[in-house]
Amino acid sequence: MTVAALILTDPRSAEAPSASLALTRLIEAAWSGGAQPILVSGRAGDESLAPLARGTATTDAAAAAREAAELVAGTTALLILPVTHAGIDPETITALIAAHGRTPDRALAAAWNGVAGPVLLQPIQHAVSGAAHDASGEVLLIECGDEAAVTVSDGRARLTYEAPPADTEAVDPWERRGGEED
């Protein structure tokens, strides 16, 4: 399972004084959270990007999904990260990727206190077709405990982050519980 990230930039955010800091922060959060490859919209041929990311001319999720699938075989989802939410925690990205592993056909949105933000994870088939949601028409909210999932932040302001409750039903495939046979 591979999840690509598309960082959405816009011309106004690129000219802001903190644009470089916010973009670098978001690239590092995406990489730390487990996304690969990381594409930055509207920045094709931009050599100033962090070495973890690659610029792409497109701002369209469908075109970016196709490009990501060409770059990394087996890409199963596209994570859409607006640069306006650069304060997002890498653990939020990891939580979305983990939820994608359990529900690979569902569109997911990072949420804070039951409110969905613009950080979305779409299965690659939905992203390529341009569908913003899955076949059921709903986006599954993933409570991440991360205020930056719904609040605009360049990564410098301290926002609330409280890890969501542990998923006690999840079992690490490498871990064997007592009494379980091979």
ZILINGI-V140273 format. One record per residue. SS is DSSP state (A for helix, B for strand, O for the rest). OMEGA is omega in whole degrees, 0 to 359 (999 if undefined). D_FIRST is the distance of its C-alpha to the first C-alpha in Angstrom with 2 decimals. Layout:
BEGIN
SS & OMEGA & D_FIRST
SS & OMEGA & D_FIRST
END
This chain:
BEGIN
O & 178 & 0.00
B & 178 & 3.80
B & 176 & 6.73
B & 177 & 10.07
B & 172 & 13.34
B & 178 & 16.63
B & 182 & 19.65
B & 175 & 22.54
O & 173 & 25.90
O & 185 & 29.30
A & 180 & 32.55
A & 182 & 34.23
A & 180 & 31.55
A & 182 & 31.56
A & 181 & 35.31
O & 182 & 35.35
O & 183 & 36.47
O & 185 & 33.39
A & 182 & 30.96
A & 178 & 30.02
A & 182 & 29.57
A & 181 & 27.44
A & 178 & 25.19
A & 179 & 24.79
A & 182 & 24.16
A & 176 & 21.39
A & 180 & 19.71
A & 178 & 19.91
A & 179 & 18.69
A & 180 & 15.55
A & 180 & 14.92
A & 180 & 16.00
A & 175 & 13.82
O & 180 & 10.59
O & 179 & 10.36
O & 0 & 10.36
O & 178 & 12.34
B & 180 & 15.05
B & 178 & 17.54
B & 185 & 20.97
B & 176 & 22.85
O & 184 & 26.39
O & 180 & 26.32
O & 179 & 26.04
O & 181 & 27.96
O & 182 & 28.24
O & 183 & 28.51
O & 180 & 29.06
O & 174 & 25.42
O & 184 & 23.92
O & 180 & 22.45
O & 187 & 18.91
B & 179 & 19.11
B & 178 & 20.14
B & 175 & 22.59
B & 181 & 22.36
O & 188 & 25.37
O & 169 & 23.75
O & 181 & 23.68
O & 182 & 22.40
A & 181 & 18.88
A & 179 & 18.77
A & 178 & 19.85
A & 178 & 17.50
A & 178 & 14.47
A & 179 & 15.92
A & 179 & 16.59
A & 180 & 13.14
A & 176 & 11.80
A & 181 & 14.78
A & 182 & 14.18
O & 178 & 10.64
O & 179 & 9.81
O & 177 & 6.63
B & 184 & 6.56
B & 182 & 5.91
B & 176 & 8.36
B & 178 & 11.38
B & 182 & 12.99
B & 184 & 16.74
B & 175 & 18.88
B & 181 & 22.63
O & 178 & 24.48
O & 179 & 27.04
B & 183 & 24.82
O & 179 & 24.38
O & 183 & 25.36
O & 183 & 22.08
O & 178 & 21.01
A & 179 & 17.81
A & 176 & 17.50
A & 178 & 17.42
A & 177 & 14.35
A & 179 & 12.75
A & 178 & 14.13
A & 179 & 12.69
A & 178 & 9.06
A & 178 & 10.03
A & 176 & 11.80
A & 178 & 9.07
A & 180 & 7.42
A & 182 & 11.05
O & 189 & 11.95
O & 182 & 9.34
O & 183 & 12.49
O & 170 & 14.35
B & 185 & 15.29
B & 175 & 15.62
B & 175 & 18.33
B & 182 & 19.15
B & 174 & 22.57
B & 183 & 25.47
O & 176 & 28.20
O & 180 & 27.10
B & 180 & 27.20
B & 175 & 24.25
B & 182 & 23.87
B & 178 & 22.62
B & 186 & 19.22
B & 172 & 16.89
B & 181 & 13.24
B & 171 & 13.17
B & 187 & 10.85
A & 181 & 11.04
A & 177 & 13.71
A & 181 & 15.76
A & 181 & 15.62
A & 181 & 16.70
A & 180 & 19.41
O & 179 & 20.58
O & 180 & 20.39
O & 182 & 20.40
O & 180 & 19.60
O & 185 & 18.27
O & 180 & 20.56
O & 179 & 22.40
O & 182 & 23.42
O & 174 & 22.36
B & 180 & 20.03
B & 179 & 19.03
B & 176 & 20.40
B & 181 & 18.62
B & 186 & 21.54
O & 181 & 20.69
O & 186 & 24.26
B & 181 & 24.06
A & 181 & 27.00
A & 177 & 25.55
A & 182 & 23.05
O & 184 & 26.20
O & 177 & 28.81
O & 182 & 29.33
B & 177 & 29.25
O & 178 & 29.26
O & 181 & 28.10
O & 181 & 31.65
O & 176 & 32.78
O & 178 & 32.16
O & 180 & 30.44
O & 171 & 29.82
B & 175 & 26.74
O & 182 & 26.77
O & 178 & 23.71
O & 179 & 23.08
O & 181 & 24.12
O & 176 & 21.91
O & 185 & 20.01
O & 179 & 22.19
O & 181 & 20.49
O & 178 & 17.15
O & 176 & 17.26
O & 183 & 15.43
O & 180 & 14.46
O & 182 & 16.45
O & 175 & 19.35
O & 179 & 22.03
O & 179 & 24.38
O & 177 & 28.09
O & 179 & 29.41
O & 179 & 26.20
O & 177 & 26.69
O & 999 & 24.48
END
